[in-house]
Amino acid sequence: MGVKEIIKKNKTLFQILRLSYQKYLKAKKLVLIGANKCLPLKKDNCSAETLRCESDIKNKNYAYSLLGKNSPVCCATHLYELLCFVDDTFRKYNEEYLMVYGTFLGAVRHKGLIPWDTDIDLAISEDRVQEVEYMLKKVLDNTTYDLEIDYSKKLMRLFFSKKNRLHIDFYFYRKDENYFYIDGNVLTYKIPLEDIFPLKEYFFYDKSFFAPQTIKMLIMCYGNDVLEKSYKQWSFSDKKEIITEFIPAEIERIKLSF
């Protein structure tokens, strides 16, 4: 059963939950606006030694995604740095990963991070999780990065630091002779193998990264018009903001040290 069928079957319940959530968000927005006016805000960026902007109440960019704002340059840059680190490490040790969900969509549609995205989504084979965990732990000593893994949730996260929790989500996929399976927030996506493998490289800013062979995953997750228009969802507004011109999140061009 697809997402639309689930929502249709439980339409009244979903409407009640949606209205309740909207009221909660509106109330929270007023609190956040008041906090931004009253507190002495000194910072407008983040680093490995600070909280991420989203979580730092003393930062001018506090709760930016909930307020419908794009990611600050510092946050987008840190996410890109994490992605470059993972790509370099996986290539060096001949391990396989692929971009999925919003990060894959950003690569295809924006040629970089979606401006309002707040993390990186990658997938690795569930058969290689322990090897990947060992590999990453081996190379993290000279970085600020922090690795956590929850086998019960089938999720591994690589954080920018122990304090700054910007991160990459690693989803665990599985496959059989014909299909690729990956868990989403509501359901498990079943995608023909020929739409995933062999992996294809997509430019993401000025570097290329691995992702599925076709955009079948994006259509299944986000709809047939996914490359034509977007609905900016990270805001308190009841009205969806429709976007038809796509540019990537602004980042600082960095000299990577790995």
N, C-alpha and C positions, 0 to 999 in steps of 0.2 A: 504494500500500500504506500503510495507516494505522499509527500507532504500536503499537497492540495486536497487529497482524499481524506487525510486525517483531520485537517482543519474543517472541511465541509461536514464531516460526520459529527464533529464536536463544535459546531459553529457558535452556538449560544455560549458555551463555556469559554471559548477563545475570545468572544466579544467582551464578556465580563472581565476576563483577565487583562485584556488589552486596555480597556477603559480604566481599570484600577491602576495599571502600570503607568498610564499616561498621567493620572492625577498625582501619583507618587513622584514622577519625574518633574512635573511642574512645580511641586512643592520643594523638591530638592534644588531646582534651578533658582528659586527665590533665595534659598539659604546660601547657595554658592555665590550668587551675585552680591548678597549682603556681606559675605565673608571677604570677597575680593575688594569691596569698598572700605571695609573696616580695618583689615589687617595690614600691617606694614609690609608691602611686597617689595622685596629687594632683588630677587633672582628672576631671570627670564630664560635660563637654560639649565641643563643637568649634566652630570658626569658620573664616572664610576664611583666617586666618593659621596654622591648625593642621592636622594630619592629621585625616581623618574619624575618628570614635570607633572604628569597626570596625578601623582600621589602626594605631591608636596604642597601643602596648603599655603606655604609662604612663597610659592612660585607664581608668577603672573599667568602661567599656563596651566594652573591647577584645574583638574577635571575638564581639560579641553575637549576630549572626545564626547563627554556627556553634554557639553554645551554646544555641540555641533561645529566645533572648530577643527581645522586641519592640524596634523601633527607638527609640532615645532621642528625647526631645522635640526636641532640637536638630537631629538628623539629619532627622527627619520635617519639621520647619519649613523647613530649608534646601531640601529637595526640593520642598515646596509653593511656596516662593519662586521657585525655578527654573521651575516649571510656570506660575506667574502671569506671570513675565517673558516666557516664550515665547508664551503666549496673547495678552498685550497687544501684543507685537511683531508677531505674525502678523496680528492683526486690523488693526493700524495700516497694514500694508503689503499687506493684502488677499491674504495667502497662506493656504493650507489645510493643516491638520494634523488628526490624529484620535488619540485615546487608543486603545491596543491592549493586549492581554495583561493583565498584572496590574494596570495602572493603570485600564484599562477595567473590569475586574472590581471593583476597589475603588470606582469611581464608582457602579456598579450595586448592589453588595451591601453596601458599607460606607458609602457616601456620602462617601468620602474615601480616604486611603491605607490599604491593608491593613496592619495593625499590624506585621507582620514583613517587609514589603517593604523593599527596600534601594535601589531606583532608580525612575525614571519611564520608562514605555514609550510612545513616540509613533510615528506613521508619517507619512511625507510621500511624495508622488509622486516616482518616480525621474526623471520628466521635469522636476522643479523643484528638484533637489538643488543645482545650481550657483547658482540664484537665491536659494535659502534660505541657502546658505553665505555668499554675498555680503551678504545682508540682515543676518544675525546678526553677521558681522564688523564691519559698519558701526555697529552699536549697542552693541558690547561695551566700547568705550573707557571708559565711565564706570562700569563694573562690575568685579567681581573675577572674572567668569566666563571660562572658557577653552574654546575650541572645537577639537575634533580630528575629522578625517574620514578614513576608510579606504575608498576606492572599491572595492578588491578584496574587502572583506568586506561591502560595501553597508551601511555603518553610520557614522553620525555621532554624536558625543557632545558634550554641553555639560556641562562640569564646573563645580562651585561655585567653584573657584579652581584655580590651578596646584598648590597644595599639598593642598587638600581635594578628594578625587576623588569625592565624591557627584556623581551625574550623571543626565542624561536620555539615554536611548538613542533615536535617531531611526532607525527602520527604513525602508527604501525599498520602497514597494509599486508594483505595476504593475497595469494593468487592460486588458481588451479590451471588446468590446461586451456581454458577458454576465457576466464574472467579475472579481473582485478577487483578486489574488495577493499573498501576503506570506510571507516565509521565517520558519520557526520554528527551534528548536534542532535538530530531527531532519528535518522535512519542510517542504514548502511548502503553505500552506493556500490552498484555492481556494474562494472564497465568492461566492455570487450577488450581483451588484451591488445588487439591491433590498434586500439585507440590510445594505448599507453606506451607500448614498446614497439620498436626501439625508441629510447628516449631521445628527445630533440633539444638542442640548445637554443635558448631565447636570450636576446640582449635585454639587460636590466641595467639601465644607465649605461656605463661604458664597459661592462663586463658581461659575459654570457654564463647562464646557469641552466641546469637540466630540468626538464619538465615533460609532461606527456606528449606523445607524437601528434595528437589532434586536440581540438578544443571540446571534445565530447563531454569531458568532466564538467567544464564550465557551463555548458548548455543544460546538463542534468541538474546542476546545483543552482543555477541562477536564471535559467530561462533562455528562450531562443533569441531574444533581443539583447543579450548581455553585452555585446560589442557595440551596440547602437546607442544605448542610453543607460544611465545609472541612477539609482535612487539613494541619495545620501541619507543614511539611516541613523547616524550617531548624533541625533539632536532631539531636543524636547518638543519640537514643533509637531503638531498634528499633521501638517502638510508636508508631504515628501518633497524634497528638493531634487528636481530632475536635472541631470547633467548630461550634456551631449557632446561636449568637447573635453578631451581627456589629456591631461598632462600629469607627470609624476610628481610625487612629493618633493619639495625642495630639499636638497642635501648639501652639506659642505663637502667639497672635493677633498678627500683625505689621502694622505700618504700612509698606506697600510704597512704595519711593521712585521707581518708574518709572510 
